[in-house]
């Protein structure tokens, strides 16, 4: 798959950290894993990443943290530019133990980009190595974003997830789903909460958020996305989006585009 990238720049630093810059129109990587932990910063486009426990969305201006040895697959939406930093496991003791999407402040973004442009090798006692140390320190403090769709392992709940992916406007109630998949409503609630940490209403909303971000990143209108997700109006969809991510849809995307464009 690597040879399909229009631009690929791989830099070794002190042996414990390496970085790569990727530019491509669209790409898809099948399930794979790395010996090192991976930080993936998206500066143009959108990436979805799937692991056994869920689906992560990485929009413009966010970063995805993937611990060492975790199997994952990736797919991009639209024109893409991203930077990946690979970190040896012994340097990640203070970093998350599970996959997560991170909010990236300007300093961290600039550090990632700068490290990807370092010489092939740098002095372990020099300023470049100290910059990597700052990156690791800052990475340990950034907040986690709510751009994760937890996927249950229970085969009955997986059936519901597969149906919602095909038809996100589906309005089947929880009690109706319980009958369809052969569970009591109480059992369904207990298993769903245990495996996703969410109630059914919140889990279905998270499906809608993830699908909406993908569609909006492709240029679809808020109104079209709202109706396709089963909302009665764009304002109802906007209210749900704002309650979940803190901003209306277009402002959420515009703010990220503005923050990222300031680098260029």
DRENKE-631761 format. One record per residue (C-alpha): residue in three letters; x, z, y. Coordinates in steps of 0.1 Angstrom, whole numbers, plus 5000, padded with zeros to 4 digits. Layout:
N
ALAXZY;...
This chain:
264
UNK500050005000;UNK502850075024;UNK503749715030;UNK500349645044;UNK501049855076;UNK501849645106;UNK504249915119;UNK506050175097;UNK508750395111;UNK510250665089;UNK512650925103;UNK514651195085;UNK515551495105;UNK517251805091;UNK516251735055;UNK513351975056;UNK511151775079;UNK510451405081;UNK508051195102;UNK506350855100;UNK504350645125;UNK501650415111;UNK499750135129;UNK497149925111;UNK493749765116;UNK492249915084;UNK493650085054;UNK492750275023;UNK494950485001;UNK493850584966;UNK494250944953;UNK497851064956;UNK499851374965;UNK503151464982;UNK505751724973;UNK505851825010;UNK502951955032;UNK501651685055;UNK500451705091;UNK498551385101;UNK497851325138;UNK495451045148;UNK496050895182;UNK493850585178;UNK490950525154;UNK489550765128;UNK490550875093;UNK488551025065;UNK490351225038;UNK488851335005;UNK490151614982;UNK488451774952;UNK486752034974;UNK485451825002;UNK485651555028;UNK487551585061;UNK487051375092;UNK490051325115;UNK488951165148;UNK491051065177;UNK493051355190;UNK492751575159;UNK495151645131;UNK494751705094;UNK496751965075;UNK497251895038;UNK499252155018;UNK502052044994;UNK500851904961;UNK497251864970;UNK495751534957;UNK493851334983;UNK492650984992;UNK492450835027;UNK490550565045;UNK490650455082;UNK487950325105;UNK488850065131;UNK492250015147;UNK494450295137;UNK497550475150;UNK498750795134;UNK501751005130;UNK502551205099;UNK505051495097;UNK506151605062;UNK507351965059;UNK509052125029;UNK506852395013;UNK509252685020;UNK508752625058;UNK504952655055;UNK504453015046;UNK502653095078;UNK500552775078;UNK497152725062;UNK496852735024;UNK494052485023;UNK493252145038;UNK491752165073;UNK491251965105;UNK493152105135;UNK492452085173;UNK495751945188;UNK496752065222;UNK498951835244;UNK502152015236;UNK501751995199;UNK500751625201;UNK503851545221;UNK506051735197;UNK504751535167;UNK505251205185;UNK508751295197;UNK509851415162;UNK508751075148;UNK511150905172;UNK514151125163;UNK517350975150;UNK517650935112;UNK519551255110;UNK519951535135;UNK522151845139;UNK520552135121;UNK521852365149;UNK521052115177;UNK518152075201;UNK516251845178;UNK516152105151;UNK515052365176;UNK512152135186;UNK511052125150;UNK511052505150;UNK508752495181;UNK506452255163;UNK506152495133;UNK505552795156;UNK502752605176;UNK501152475144;UNK500552825132;UNK498452905162;UNK496152605166;UNK492352645159;UNK490552485130;UNK487852235139;UNK484452215121;UNK485051865108;UNK484851945071;UNK482151865046;UNK482552095016;UNK481651914983;UNK480252134955;UNK481652094920;UNK478352174904;UNK477151834890;UNK473551904901;UNK474551964937;UNK476851654935;UNK473751454927;UNK472251564960;UNK475451484979;UNK475651134965;UNK472051074975;UNK472651205011;UNK475650975014;UNK473550675005;UNK470550785026;UNK471551035053;UNK468051015068;UNK466551155035;UNK464251445044;UNK463651585009;UNK463251965013;UNK465352224995;UNK462552314972;UNK461851954964;UNK465551904956;UNK465552204933;UNK462852044912;UNK464551704912;UNK467951844899;UNK466452104876;UNK467252434893;UNK465252714908;UNK465352734945;UNK467053074944;UNK469752944920;UNK470252634941;UNK470752844973;UNK473153084955;UNK475252804940;UNK475352604972;UNK476352904992;UNK479053004967;UNK480652654965;UNK480252545002;UNK479752855022;UNK476652695038;UNK472952705035;UNK471152385026;UNK470152305062;UNK473652365076;UNK475252155047;UNK472851865054;UNK473651885092;UNK477351865084;UNK476751545064;UNK475051405095;UNK477951515118;UNK480551345096;UNK478551025092;UNK477751015129;UNK481451045139;UNK482350755117;UNK479550535131;UNK480250635167;UNK483950565163;UNK482950215151;UNK481050155184;UNK477450215173;UNK475150355200;UNK473950715200;UNK470350605197;UNK471050385167;UNK473050655149;UNK470350915157;UNK467550705142;UNK469650605111;UNK470250975105;UNK466551045106;UNK466251205140;UNK463151145161;UNK465051095192;UNK468651055205;UNK468151385225;UNK467351575193;UNK470451435176;UNK472551515207;UNK471351875207;UNK472351925170;UNK475751755177;UNK476451975207;UNK475552295189;UNK477952205161;UNK480952055180;UNK480352205215;UNK479851875234;UNK477451585234;UNK478551295212;UNK479851055239;UNK481651335258;UNK483251455226;UNK484751115219;UNK485451035256;UNK487451355261;UNK489551285231;UNK490250935242;UNK491251055277;UNK493551325264;UNK495251085240;UNK495550795266;UNK497451025289;UNK500450995266;UNK500750625272;
